[in-house]
Amino acid sequence: MRRKHIIFFVVAMFLTWNMLMYKTIVGKSNGVQPHNHENVEGKLSVLQSEIEKQLKNNEQLLTELRKLRSELSEKKQQSQLKPTQAVVTQAPPKAKGPNSTGENESWLKLKDTDKVDDIVLPILMIACDRADAVSRSLDLVLKHRPDRKRFPVIVSQDCGHQQTSDAIQKYVQDHGVVHIKQPDLGKVNVPWPQRKFEGYYKISRHYKWALNQIFHTFNHSAVIIVEDDLDISPDFYEYFAATFRVLHQDSSLWCVSAWNDNGKLNMVKDDPELLHRTDFFPGLGWMFERKLWLELGPKWPDTFWDDWMRHPDQRQGRSCIRPELSRTSTFGKKGVSKGLFFEKHLKFIQLNDKVVPFTQRDLSYLIKENYDPKFVQYIYNLPEVTASEVKAQSKKALPEVRVTYKTKEQFKDAAKKLGIMDDFKAGVERTAYMGVVSFSYQGQRVHVAPPSDWAGYDTTWS
């Protein structure tokens, strides 16, 4: 209100002064006697000098008015924003980027590698009630972190578990970790048939709240999400820093994941530099940009958020980058899935233990226009064999082969014979790109692929 009064006062003074100047000029002009030209010229000269001086003052006043109006407008816009209230035990870092939460904003697009490398990539750790697990995860996250400023660590805690909160607080004090707490700990109103999935509803609620904090309160331009039951590889940060350059520049990509769903020991090629594109959203250590959250956040689902992301309405034909050798592995037997999937599959995923200087590599081959033509040509020039021949190793002399499937049943049959994941999400097989699932079997590289005239994923294959 004080600034408004100042503006009104300055405007009134401006108008009053100009009216007085006008009357003075008119009055003096009307009172001029024709025979006293020299006196009149002298007075006019003085008057002209005063007017020029006043015009300069007026110009300064107008500049100040514009500045005040701009500040008032900005303050009004900020007062209209209502970010979710968070319990933060350390002040948020200074934002890099526009101070806006508008869904239609045009986020900055940078092609310059140096500028892209300056973008802060915070680590968001999702935690709940596993004190030992969150300590183990944070130990590795901080051990391998190369740059505290570029990779700030934010732990978002749900559940209100005091022992876990105390464990996180130690890292706040010693390592500058930011600890935020999800304020809504109430029960979720779950329909009766879905009550056994209440834990998944709470996870989805927590994710939405935490990501709103990252992008609307902390105002970051990207995020790397991990959970409190993940180990990370020594080159975890190198991997994400380098692939962020590709993600930022290729609009056909919407995420980078550290995870290979078929990444079990003896099913991966021993090549830590090998990276792929995939149409399947992997999760389990993944990165995306603010612009994606502005798209997905307003329609975020009540539950099963990861499967929701895999639906064509959300994916919209976009892909992710994934590694051959996973950069994360999970030790989380305890969780909402009751450890069933962990015992059957997750605990066997191999974690990369070598350091690859990805930021010194040229990863432009992962850009769609570079990747797709070579990928298609390579896959469909491979010798074709059957899954049974691969399993029997009767074609072992061939270093790489292609196994063709035309139906859902044919894919599932080949997958079961060769030991890869056989399920579909919205018609997409795990790790698939353009319908092709690539892995290693007893040292032989295998690509289970549809025919070359493949027309796209069938969402009824689920």
C-alpha positions in Angstrom: 0.0 0.0 0.0 2.9 2.4 0.8 4.2 2.0 -2.8 0.8 2.8 -4.2 0.7 6.0 -2.2 4.1 7.0 -3.5 3.0 6.4 -7.1 -0.2 8.4 -6.7 1.8 11.3 -5.1 4.4 11.3 -7.8 1.7 11.3 -10.5 -0.1 14.2 -8.8 3.1 16.2 -8.5 3.9 15.6 -12.2 0.5 16.7 -13.4 0.4 19.8 -11.1 3.8 21.0 -12.2 2.9 20.7 -15.9 -0.3 22.6 -15.4 1.5 25.4 -13.6 4.1 25.5 -16.3 1.4 25.8 -18.9 -0.4 28.7 -17.1 2.9 30.5 -16.7 3.7 30.3 -20.3 0.2 31.3 -21.4 0.0 34.1 -18.9 3.4 35.5 -19.8 2.6 35.3 -23.5 -0.7 37.2 -23.1 1.0 39.9 -21.0 3.8 40.6 -23.5 3.9 44.2 -24.9 4.9 44.4 -28.5 7.4 47.2 -28.0 9.5 45.3 -25.3 10.9 42.5 -27.6 14.3 42.2 -25.9 12.8 41.7 -22.4 10.4 39.1 -23.7 13.2 37.2 -25.5 15.3 37.1 -22.3 12.4 35.8 -20.2 11.6 33.2 -22.9 15.2 32.0 -22.9 15.1 31.6 -19.1 11.7 29.9 -19.3 13.0 27.5 -22.0 16.0 26.6 -19.8 13.6 25.9 -16.9 11.3 23.8 -19.1 14.2 21.7 -20.5 15.4 21.1 -16.9 11.9 20.1 -15.8 11.6 17.8 -18.8 14.7 15.9 -17.6 13.3 15.7 -14.1 10.0 14.5 -15.6 11.8 11.8 -17.5 13.5 10.6 -14.3 10.2 10.6 -12.6 8.7 8.5 -15.3 11.6 6.0 -15.1 11.0 5.7 -11.4 7.3 5.3 -11.9 7.8 2.4 -14.4 10.2 0.7 -12.0 7.8 1.0 -9.1 4.9 -0.3 -11.2 7.0 -3.3 -12.3 8.0 -4.1 -8.7 4.4 -3.8 -7.6 3.2 -6.1 -10.4 5.8 -8.7 -9.6 5.0 -8.6 -5.9 1.3 -9.0 -6.7 2.0 -12.1 -8.9 4.1 -13.7 -6.2 1.4 -13.1 -3.6 -1.0 -15.0 -5.8 1.2 -18.1 -5.8 0.2 -20.7 -3.1 3.0 -23.3 -2.9 2.3 -26.4 -0.8 3.4 -25.8 2.7 6.4 -27.9 3.7 8.3 -28.6 6.8 11.9 -27.7 5.7 14.8 -28.2 8.1 17.2 -26.2 5.8 16.6 -23.2 3.6 16.0 -24.0 -0.1 18.9 -23.3 -2.4 18.7 -20.2 -4.6 16.7 -20.9 -7.7 18.2 -21.0 -11.1 15.6 -20.2 -13.7 12.3 -18.3 -14.0 10.4 -17.8 -10.8 7.2 -19.2 -12.1 4.9 -22.2 -11.7 2.7 -21.5 -14.7 1.9 -24.6 -16.6 2.2 -22.8 -20.0 5.6 -21.3 -19.4 8.2 -21.8 -22.1 11.2 -23.2 -20.2 14.7 -22.2 -21.3 16.2 -24.2 -24.1 20.0 -24.4 -24.1 22.1 -25.9 -26.8 25.4 -24.7 -25.3 27.0 -27.6 -23.4 28.7 -25.3 -20.9 25.4 -23.7 -19.9 23.6 -27.1 -19.8 26.4 -28.3 -17.4 25.6 -25.4 -15.1 22.0 -26.5 -14.5 21.6 -27.9 -11.0 20.5 -31.5 -10.8 19.1 -32.1 -7.3 18.8 -35.6 -5.9 15.4 -36.2 -4.5 15.3 -39.2 -2.2 11.9 -40.6 -1.3 11.8 -41.9 2.2 9.3 -43.3 4.7 9.9 -45.5 7.7 13.2 -47.3 7.1 15.9 -45.6 9.1 18.7 -48.1 8.3 17.8 -48.1 4.6 17.8 -44.3 4.2 21.2 -44.1 6.0 22.7 -46.7 3.7 21.4 -44.9 0.6 22.5 -41.5 1.8 26.0 -42.8 2.6 26.5 -43.8 -1.1 24.8 -40.8 -2.5 27.1 -38.5 -0.6 30.2 -40.7 -1.0 30.0 -40.6 -4.8 28.8 -37.0 -5.1 31.4 -34.9 -7.0 29.8 -31.5 -6.5 27.7 -30.4 -3.6 26.4 -27.2 -5.4 25.4 -28.9 -8.6 23.9 -32.0 -6.9 22.1 -30.9 -3.7 20.4 -33.7 -1.9 16.8 -33.3 -0.7 15.2 -36.1 1.3 11.4 -36.1 1.3 9.9 -38.1 4.2 6.4 -39.5 4.5 4.9 -41.6 7.3 6.0 -39.4 10.2 8.4 -42.1 11.5 10.6 -40.5 14.2 13.5 -42.9 14.0 13.9 -42.3 10.3 13.6 -38.5 10.8 16.3 -38.6 13.4 18.6 -40.6 11.0 18.0 -38.0 8.2 18.7 -35.1 10.6 22.3 -36.3 11.1 22.9 -35.8 7.4 21.3 -32.3 7.6 23.8 -31.3 10.2 26.9 -32.9 8.8 26.4 -32.8 5.0 23.9 -30.0 4.3 21.2 -32.4 3.2 17.7 -30.8 3.0 15.0 -32.6 4.9 11.4 -32.0 4.0 8.3 -33.7 5.5 5.1 -34.6 3.7 2.5 -32.9 5.9 -0.6 -35.0 5.0 -0.3 -38.2 7.0 -4.0 -39.0 7.0 -5.5 -42.1 5.7 -6.3 -42.2 2.0 -9.9 -42.5 1.0 -9.5 -45.7 -1.0 -12.5 -47.5 -2.6 -13.3 -50.8 -0.8 -12.0 -53.2 -3.5 -8.7 -51.3 -3.6 -8.0 -51.0 0.2 -5.3 -53.6 0.0 -3.4 -51.2 -2.2 -3.6 -48.2 0.2 0.2 -48.1 0.4 0.4 -47.4 -3.4 -2.1 -44.5 -2.9 0.1 -43.0 -0.2 3.2 -43.4 -2.4 1.5 -41.6 -5.3 0.4 -38.8 -3.0 3.9 -38.4 -1.6 5.5 -38.3 -5.1 3.1 -35.5 -6.2 3.8 -33.5 -3.1 7.6 -33.9 -3.2 7.8 -33.1 -6.9 5.7 -30.0 -6.4 8.3 -29.0 -3.8 11.2 -29.6 -6.2 9.7 -27.6 -9.1 7.4 -25.0 -7.4 9.0 -24.3 -4.1 12.7 -24.9 -4.7 12.2 -23.9 -8.4 14.7 -26.4 -9.9 14.8 -27.1 -13.6 15.3 -30.9 -13.4 15.5 -33.7 -10.8 17.0 -37.1 -10.2 14.7 -39.3 -8.2 15.9 -42.2 -6.0 14.2 -44.1 -3.3 15.6 -44.9 0.2 16.4 -48.6 -0.8 18.7 -48.0 -3.7 22.5 -48.4 -4.0 24.1 -46.4 -6.7 27.2 -47.0 -8.9 30.4 -45.0 -8.6 29.7 -43.3 -11.9 26.0 -42.5 -11.1 26.6 -38.7 -11.3 28.7 -39.0 -14.5 25.9 -40.9 -16.1 23.2 -38.5 -15.3 25.3 -35.3 -16.0 26.2 -36.6 -19.4 22.8 -37.9 -20.5 21.1 -34.7 -19.3 22.7 -33.0 -22.3 20.8 -35.4 -24.6 17.6 -35.3 -22.6 17.6 -31.5 -22.7 18.1 -31.3 -26.5 16.0 -34.2 -27.8 12.2 -33.6 -27.5 11.6 -37.3 -28.3 13.0 -38.2 -24.8 11.2 -37.6 -21.6 13.5 -39.3 -19.0 16.8 -41.0 -18.3 16.8 -44.1 -16.1 19.6 -45.8 -14.3 17.8 -49.1 -14.5 17.8 -52.2 -16.8 14.8 -54.4 -16.1 16.7 -57.3 -17.8 20.0 -56.4 -16.1 20.7 -59.7 -14.3 24.1 -61.2 -14.1 24.9 -63.2 -17.3 22.1 -61.4 -19.2 24.0 -58.2 -19.8 26.9 -57.4 -22.1 30.1 -56.6 -20.1 30.2 -53.1 -21.5 29.6 -50.3 -19.0 29.7 -47.7 -21.7 26.8 -49.2 -23.6 23.6 -47.1 -23.5 20.2 -47.6 -25.1 16.9 -45.9 -25.9 13.8 -47.5 -24.6 10.0 -47.0 -25.0 9.4 -48.6 -21.6 9.5 -46.3 -18.5 12.0 -48.0 -16.1 12.1 -45.8 -13.0 14.3 -46.9 -10.1 16.6 -44.0 -10.3 15.5 -41.6 -13.0 15.7 -38.0 -14.2 13.4 -35.6 -15.9 12.9 -31.9 -16.5 10.6 -29.3 -15.1 8.6 -29.0 -18.3 7.5 -32.6 -17.9 6.2 -32.0 -14.4 4.3 -28.9 -15.6 2.6 -31.3 -18.0 2.0 -34.3 -15.7 1.7 -32.7 -12.3 -1.8 -31.3 -12.7 -3.2 -34.7 -13.7 -1.1 -36.9 -11.4 -2.9 -40.2 -10.5 -4.1 -41.3 -7.1 -2.2 -44.6 -7.3 0.1 -46.7 -9.4 1.9 -43.7 -10.8 4.6 -45.7 -12.6 2.1 -47.7 -14.7 0.1 -44.6 -15.3 3.2 -43.0 -16.8 3.6 -46.0 -19.2 0.1 -45.4 -20.7 0.2 -43.8 -24.2 -1.8 -40.8 -22.9 1.2 -39.8 -20.8 4.1 -41.3 -22.8 2.9 -39.8 -26.1 5.5 -41.8 -28.1 8.4 -40.5 -26.1 11.3 -42.6 -24.9 13.9 -42.8 -22.2 17.7 -43.5 -22.1 18.8 -46.6 -20.1 22.1 -48.3 -19.5 23.1 -51.8 -20.3 24.6 -52.2 -16.8 22.3 -50.7 -14.2 23.5 -47.6 -12.2 21.2 -48.5 -9.3 20.3 -51.7 -7.5 17.7 -52.2 -4.8 18.1 -53.9 -1.4 14.5 -53.0 -0.5 12.9 -56.3 0.4 10.6 -54.5 2.8 8.0 -52.4 1.1 4.4 -52.2 -0.2 5.0 -55.2 -2.6 5.8 -57.4 0.5 9.1 -58.4 -1.1 7.6 -60.8 -3.6 9.0 -59.1 -6.7 12.3 -58.5 -4.9 12.9 -62.2 -4.2 12.0 -63.3 -7.7 13.8 -60.6 -9.7 15.0 -57.3 -8.3 17.8 -58.7 -6.1 19.5 -60.3 -9.1 20.0 -57.0 -11.0 23.7 -56.4 -11.5 25.1 -53.0 -10.4 27.9 -51.5 -12.4 31.1 -51.2 -10.4 33.3 -49.4 -13.0 33.7 -45.6 -13.5 32.9 -44.4 -17.0 33.7 -40.7 -17.7 30.5 -40.2 -19.7 30.8 -36.4 -19.7 33.9 -36.8 -21.8 32.1 -39.0 -24.3 30.1 -38.0 -27.4 26.5 -39.2 -26.7 24.9 -37.6 -29.7 24.3 -41.1 -31.1 21.4 -41.4 -28.6 19.5 -38.5 -30.3 16.5 -40.0 -32.2 17.4 -38.9 -35.7 20.9 -40.4 -35.3 19.9 -43.5 -33.4 16.8 -44.9 -35.2 18.1 -45.4 -38.8 21.2 -47.3 -37.6 19.2 -49.3 -35.0 16.7 -50.5 -37.6 19.3 -51.4 -40.1 21.5 -53.2 -37.6 18.7 -55.3 -36.1 17.1 -56.4 -39.3 20.4 -57.4 -40.9 21.1 -59.9 -38.1 20.7 -63.6 -38.8 17.3 -64.9 -37.7 17.0 -67.9 -35.4 14.4 -69.3 -33.0 14.3 -69.0 -29.2 14.8 -72.8 -28.9 18.0 -72.6 -31.0 19.3 -69.9 -28.7 18.5 -71.8 -25.6 20.1 -75.0 -27.0 23.1 -72.9 -28.1 23.0 -74.6 -31.5 23.8 -71.2 -33.1 26.5 -70.3 -30.6 28.9 -69.5 -33.4 26.8 -66.4 -34.3 27.8 -63.5 -32.0 24.5 -61.7 -32.4 21.1 -63.0 -33.5 17.5 -62.0 -34.0 14.5 -63.9 -32.7 11.2 -62.9 -34.4 7.8 -62.7 -32.7 4.5 -61.7 -34.3 2.0 -62.3 -31.4 1.9 -61.6 -27.7 2.0 -65.3 -27.0 5.1 -65.8 -29.2 7.0 -63.1 -27.3 6.0 -64.5 -23.9 7.1 -68.0 -25.0 10.5 -66.7 -26.1 10.9 -64.6 -23.0 10.2 -67.5 -20.7 12.6 -69.8 -22.6 15.4 -67.2 -22.4 14.8 -65.8 -18.9 13.8 -62.2 -19.6 10.8 -60.3 -18.2 7.7 -61.4 -20.1 5.1 -58.8 -19.0 3.7 -55.9 -20.9 2.7 -52.4 -19.7 0.3 -50.7 -22.1 1.5 -53.1 -24.7 5.2 -52.3 -24.2 7.7 -55.0 -23.2 10.2 -54.1 -20.5 13.4 -52.5 -22.0 11.8 -52.6 -25.6 12.6 -50.0 -28.2 10.6 -50.1 -31.4 9.3 -53.5 -30.2 12.9 -54.9 -29.8 14.1 -56.3 -26.5 17.9 -56.7 -26.4 19.9 -58.8 -23.9 22.7 -61.4 -23.6 22.2 -65.2 -23.2 25.2 -67.3 -22.3 27.5 -64.8 -23.9 25.4 -64.5 -27.1 23.7 -61.2 -27.9 20.0 -61.7 -28.6 17.4 -59.3 -30.0 13.8 -60.4 -29.7 12.1 -58.4 -32.4 8.9 -57.9 -34.3 8.8 -58.2 -38.1 10.5 -55.3 -40.0 7.0 -53.9 -41.0 6.1 -53.5 -37.3 3.3 -50.9 -37.0 3.6 -50.0 -33.3 2.6 -51.3 -29.8 -0.7 -52.9 -29.2 -2.2 -51.7 -25.9 -4.3 -54.8 -25.6 -1.1 -56.8 -25.0 -1.1 -56.5 -21.3 
